[in-house]
Amino acid sequence: MKLQTSFDGLVLQNPLMPASGPLVGDAEKLLFLQNAGCGALVTKTISVQLPIIPKPCIFGAKDYVMNSELWSEHPYTMWVEEFLPQMKRFKDRPLIVSVGYSKEDMEVLIPLLDPFADAFEVSTHYVGTDLNVISAIVKTIRSHTKKPIYMKISPHIPNPEAFAHAIQDAGANGIVAINSLGPTMHIDVSSRQIQYSNQSGYVWMSGPAIKPIALATIYKIKQAVPSLTVIGVGGIQSAEDVIEFLLAGASAVQMLSAALLKGKGLYQKIIDQLPKTLEKFGFDSIEHVKNTVLHNPFEFKGVVPTLIEDLCVQCMLCKEVCPYHAITFNDIITIDEQRCFRCGLCVSKCPTKALVGSYSEGRL
Ligand SMILES: Cc1cc2nc3c(=O)[nH]c(=O)nc-3n(C[C@H](O)[C@H](O)[C@H](O)COP(=O)(O)O)c2cc1C
């Protein structure tokens, strides 16, 4: 199975890389993920000023993470003199250096980091939403490097399509979508405290719960500017998720929070599972997924779901969740066609896939 993929002159052994964050915070951590087989590496965001990070700063829930961590706690000089020179360079495992934030920061950072970088990822998390400011940052970076530039978009940027046009016009190659979502908040009822927050009481949210926002942002950007490269990130936790992001329009993907929740071994596990998962869904390579056109079977009609009795374990979840009181049980599950709103909720919730249909054509 061919997992290799390429874009903007970069060749990746496979499409999975770590997202910028604590798991790529120094050379030792980067080398761990290089040995785990990641298709590319991304550093923690390096900046000129040192951050003052509140502690504790990472909260793990079942399907999301909240954090108030900022950028790299290490000075950029340590990255240039100590961490980056230790990195082994491979032709098919590019090193993407993440930098932030202002154009003045870029004047200092890019010339020093350029010899170590195969590409740059640029966090716009703390620079506001003014596209003129963001364009000026791109232009400054472009004046110091010929390498690919990927601007990272935060979910609080109001218009991803306008962001996409602006950064392409300024000379960037693509977008990393998306950064963590915020502001969000975590409250501990017992202690009556806001926890894990910054001084304003807010945290950033990431992990599987934000996946639908990431997918929609990638799709929006690709619809608006098809020639831009998009690196997808936000909520990935499985090989199937990787395929989903590529179908939405990503050229490669990044993951962080799921590995914080499930352990650092998740990178290798997903890479190992990619060939079988591709095969399961009828793909023969990563490029095959990327060249597949995504369909939207949107319609107003819908169908009443059909029950496959052999698969039904009579758990009654469909009856419980049906918002239209259309499902009854009397020895077998019955769906009242008059009451059924064709909403599809029961089909999506059935744990044994005993309910099928929702669209007139094609099984849901
Ligand atoms: C603890 C933590 C630290 C992070 N630090 C950075 C950072 O330094 N730079 C950056 O661009 N994104 C940072 N992020 C955002 C991630 O790179 C990523 O965009 C986001 O978490 C969504 O992906 P995920 O759901 O796979 O974690 C951080 C996220 C977390 C949870």
The ligand as an SDF file (V2000), in Angstrom:
LIG
                    3D

 31 33  0  0  0  0  0  0  0  0999 V2000
   -1.3530   21.6600   25.0090 C   0  0  0  0  0  0  0  0  0  0  0  0
   -1.4310   22.2410   23.6330 C   0  0  0  0  0  0  0  0  0  0  0  0
   -0.4210   23.0970   23.1820 C   0  0  0  0  0  0  0  0  0  0  0  0
   -0.4650   23.6360   21.9010 C   0  0  0  0  0  0  0  0  0  0  0  0
    0.5320   24.4510   21.4770 N   0  0  0  0  0  0  0  0  0  0  0  0
    0.5100   24.9530   20.2140 C   0  0  0  0  0  0  0  0  0  0  0  0
    1.5850   25.7560   19.7210 C   0  0  0  0  0  0  0  0  0  0  0  0
    2.5790   26.0040   20.3860 O   0  0  0  0  0  0  0  0  0  0  0  0
    1.4660   26.2470   18.4520 N   0  0  0  0  0  0  0  0  0  0  0  0
    0.3840   25.9850   17.6410 C   0  0  0  0  0  0  0  0  0  0  0  0
    0.3600   26.4500   16.5000 O   0  0  0  0  0  0  0  0  0  0  0  0
   -0.6150   25.1960   18.0810 N   0  0  0  0  0  0  0  0  0  0  0  0
   -0.5880   24.6820   19.3320 C   0  0  0  0  0  0  0  0  0  0  0  0
   -1.6110   23.8790   19.7600 N   0  0  0  0  0  0  0  0  0  0  0  0
   -2.7280   23.5660   18.8370 C   0  0  0  0  0  0  0  0  0  0  0  0
   -2.4870   22.2470   18.0980 C   0  0  0  0  0  0  0  0  0  0  0  0
   -1.3200   22.2980   17.3100 O   0  0  0  0  0  0  0  0  0  0  0  0
   -3.6810   21.8570   17.2090 C   0  0  0  0  0  0  0  0  0  0  0  0
   -3.8580   22.8330   16.2150 O   0  0  0  0  0  0  0  0  0  0  0  0
   -4.9820   21.7170   17.9840 C   0  0  0  0  0  0  0  0  0  0  0  0
   -4.7490   21.1400   19.2410 O   0  0  0  0  0  0  0  0  0  0  0  0
   -6.0010   20.8760   17.2090 C   0  0  0  0  0  0  0  0  0  0  0  0
   -5.4930   19.5780   16.9300 O   0  0  0  0  0  0  0  0  0  0  0  0
   -5.7720   18.2900   17.8710 P   0  0  0  0  0  0  0  0  0  0  0  0
   -7.2570   18.2330   18.1000 O   0  0  0  0  0  0  0  0  0  0  0  0
   -5.2400   17.1010   17.1170 O   0  0  0  0  0  0  0  0  0  0  0  0
   -5.0340   18.5460   19.1350 O   0  0  0  0  0  0  0  0  0  0  0  0
   -1.5760   23.3230   21.0530 C   0  0  0  0  0  0  0  0  0  0  0  0
   -2.5920   22.4790   21.5080 C   0  0  0  0  0  0  0  0  0  0  0  0
   -2.5190   21.9330   22.7760 C   0  0  0  0  0  0  0  0  0  0  0  0
   -3.6060   20.9850   23.2160 C   0  0  0  0  0  0  0  0  0  0  0  0
  1  2  1  0
  2  3  1  0
  2 30  2  0
  3  4  2  0
  4  5  1  0
  4 28  1  0
  5  6  2  0
  6  7  1  0
  6 13  1  0
  7  8  2  0
  7  9  1  0
  9 10  1  0
 10 11  2  0
 10 12  1  0
 12 13  2  0
 13 14  1  0
 14 15  1  0
 14 28  1  0
 15 16  1  0
 16 17  1  0
 16 18  1  0
 18 19  1  0
 18 20  1  0
 20 21  1  0
 20 22  1  0
 22 23  1  0
 23 24  1  0
 24 25  2  0
 24 26  1  0
 24 27  1  0
 28 29  2  0
 29 30  1  0
 30 31  1  0
M  END
$$$$
